[in-house]
Amino acid sequence: MISEDVMKKVKPGAKVRVYEGKTPFEGLVIARKHGAEAGATFTVRTVLAGVGVERVFPIHSPSIQKIQVVSSPKKVHRAKLYFVRGISGARIRRKLDTSL
């Protein structure tokens, strides 16, 4: 079970490393849905071998061993960051650094 203080840091714009199984999945949180209820999820996006990969993780999943927050933005002006699907990595970093 993931602690409450870690889950408060998992918000859109945060870079996280999710440990589930053998290899961790590291990427940018682009969405968090349904708050803290039973069916709550968060979506993590990364680019692997030149292909964008997104995974949806249930917050209350017993298969998630640990979530490590690598960095968390101070302020993001959007609840869902779906626009990052269409722009390059350099532009994403620039937009997130300037608080969207």
N, C-alpha and C positions, 0 to 999 in steps of 0.2 A: 504494500500500500504506500502510495506517495504522500509525503507530509504536506500539510496545508500551506506552509510558508514557501515551499518549492512551487506548488501549484499557483500561488498568487503571482509568481515571477514568470510563469509560462503564459505569455500574452503575445498578441501579434507584434512582430518586429523583433522578438527575442531569438537569439541563436541558441539552440539546445542540442544536447547529445542524449538520445534515448537508448537505454540498454535493454534490449529484448532479444534473447537468444545469444548467439555467439558474437556477432559483430554489432557495434553501436551504429545507430543511424543519426547522422548529424546534419542539421540544416536550419532553415529559417521558419519560424512559426508564422503561417499566413492566415490562420483562422482558429478561433476557439468558439465552440458552439454549446449551447444549452447549460451554461453556468457550471454549477456543481452537482446537478441532479444525476440520477443513475445512468442516463444515456449520454452524458457529456463527452465530447471529443475535442481533439485539437489536431490540426493538419500541419505537417512539416514538409517543406520542399527543399530539395537539393538538386545539384546537377552532377550526374555520374556518367562518365565517358561521353560527355557532350549531349546527354539526353536529360531533360528535366524529369525528376521522379518525385512524386508526392505520396505520402503515407498518412493515413488517418489512424490515430491512436485513441482508443477509449481511455478516459482518465482513470477509471476505476478497474482497469484490467489487471488481473493477477499475474499476467505474463510479463508485464513491465517491471524489471528489477530495480531500475534507478533512472532518474532524469537529472541530468547535470545542465544547469543554465550557464552557457559559455559567456554570453553578454546579453544585456537587456537594455532596450532604449529608454531614455528618459521620458519622451513623449512621442506618441504616434497619433496622427489625426484621423485614422481610419480603423474601423473594427475588423475589416476583412481586407487583406492585402492581395487580392486576386490579380491586380494589375501587374505584379512582378512576373507573371507567367510570360508576358510579352516583351520584357526589356532585358538588357544584358546585365551581367553581374556587376560591372563597374558602375552602371547607372543606378542599380539597386543600392549599392553601398553609398553612393553619393546622396541619393534621396533619403536613406535612413539616417545618414549622418546629419543632414540638415532638418531633421524632424518632419519629413514629408510635408 
